[in-house]
Amino acid sequence: MDPWLRSAIDYIGSWIEYQLTTIQQPGVVVAFAHRGNVIAEQAFGLANLDTGEKLTPRHRFRIASHSKSFTAAGIMKLREQRKLRLDDPVGQYVDGLHPRVAEVTIAQLLSHSAGLTRDGADSGQFIDRRPYLSAEELRAELKLPTAIEPGMRFKYSNHGFGLVGLLIEAITKERYAVWIRREIIEAAGLRETESSTPLPKGAPFARGHTRKVPLGERCVIPGDNPAHAMASATGFVATAGDTARFFAQLAPNARKSVLSAASRREMTRPHWRIPVSFEAHYGLGIDVGKTGGWDWFGHGGHFQGYISRTCSIPACDLAISILSNSIDGAAPFWMDGAMQILRVFQTRGGPDRRVRDWTGRWWTIWGATDLVPAGNRVLVANPQFNNPFVDAAEIEVTGRDRGKFAWAAGFASHGEPVRRVRDKRGKVSDIWLAGANLKPGKVVAREIARRYPPRKRRPTPG
């Protein structure tokens, strides 16, 4: 592993843990797969706020729409076996569909361009007001016409991927759960992944959680309801490690995969532009984009109580999966930040020997400041930001405990001195960044309590 990658992974974990604490979310697990192998897994927070169960990398999460990538991989495998063509109409295999639905192609279903309803007339299954659709209920809704003409634009559809699950069953003559487990999950070497609940006995499971509003506190969402016929769209349950490992195998340059390189290229190339305010595209069961000059592909997941995001960066042979267990989970934002952190370290390299020990989190009443060595400079990062390196000042180290701001933004302290202060034991006790004196978090906490003592709570009226 390149030294810069280890440094980046270490700081990503530290930054996400700070973010989790600051915005008071229950828990998050992050996993990194490099060249197909999981090289790091980090868990922070709790699996269940009611019981206080500590979250670990072995906890499974509902990864929701990541399921579409597994399902699309299944279709590509059937295509490799010459059991279907992507331009085949789905009605060639699945009967009982509305004539307009029967005409849509398999490629249109996989790329969300079939024009189908997103979630039907009642999407209460996504807010725990009703169970997920059975095969009979899904088939009944697929007797209705498409919402718009196929092939007109990207239009996301869970029903469309539910139909793909029916398609797999029609071609293989097996239940979706049985076939996808053998041909995709087990073939990919995944041991902590299921296509839906229930889970194997004893498997650790992270519970979901509500927002704090409107009730005023978070509640635990069990999250163990089966997805039934919608498993192919949103049912999957997995660890972050398994999720990262699987998406690493979908990279066109992956050394090992359940699919051919040609299938992976077809899945991960842009098929349709996604109509949103930023540039985004969708492939086949995969979304694709560019961040900081890197091409990436991946998927997100939203299940009641869980938000997740996975991205694979072929240029780095790296896949990252971030799973959070609250309905307002920040996994998508943390993924953006993680990619920015990776880009900084990849550009600057791992820390030189001279700056390596200039690291740590230091505080004032304004919050935390991170000193992050990278290359031959020490970056002054703000862990409160979604990208902690935005406008990060750069310290040039000139002595053991001396340095200066070699670069800083216009409102910062460009050109001014930096120094470290040591206690009697020789340990760094505080930092001076120009005129700002920063200390460890515990010291600043005591200072705040002493200087601004909390007011006594008034007794509740009887």
Number of C-alpha atoms within 10 A of each C-alpha: 8 9 12 20 20 16 20 24 22 12 18 23 20 17 25 27 19 16 18 19 13 11 11 11 23 26 27 31 30 28 26 28 26 21 21 22 18 20 16 17 21 22 24 23 22 20 29 22 17 11 9 11 13 16 24 21 18 19 21 27 30 35 32 28 26 28 27 28 25 25 27 26 24 24 27 25 19 17 14 15 9 9 12 19 15 15 11 15 19 24 19 12 15 18 15 12 19 17 15 20 25 20 16 23 21 27 24 25 30 27 28 28 26 29 25 27 20 16 16 16 8 9 15 13 17 15 11 13 10 11 15 22 20 13 16 10 11 19 21 13 18 24 16 16 17 18 15 15 15 21 18 11 18 20 22 21 22 22 24 29 29 25 26 26 26 23 21 22 19 15 13 12 10 12 13 22 17 11 16 24 18 11 15 20 21 14 13 18 14 18 12 21 23 23 29 25 17 12 18 9 6 6 11 18 22 30 27 29 28 21 17 15 8 8 9 8 10 19 17 19 19 14 20 17 14 18 22 20 26 28 28 33 28 28 25 26 27 25 31 35 31 26 29 28 28 25 28 33 25 31 29 21 16 19 13 16 21 21 21 15 18 11 19 21 16 14 28 23 18 20 22 22 15 19 12 8 6 7 11 15 22 26 24 30 26 28 25 25 18 13 12 11 8 13 14 22 26 27 24 23 21 20 22 21 25 28 27 30 28 28 29 28 21 20 11 14 18 25 31 28 28 31 31 33 35 29 21 17 26 24 26 20 12 21 23 16 20 24 20 21 21 22 19 18 22 19 11 15 20 21 21 14 10 15 21 16 14 20 14 12 19 21 20 18 12 6 13 19 19 23 22 26 27 23 21 19 23 27 25 24 22 21 21 16 12 19 21 21 19 13 16 20 21 24 29 19 21 14 10 12 14 15 22 19 23 17 18 18 12 8 6 14 19 17 15 16 19 21 19 18 15 13 9 7 7 8 10 15 16 18 21 15 19 17 11 11 15 22 22 17 16 11 15 17 15 12 14 14 10 10 9 9 10 9 6 6 6 6 6 5 4 3
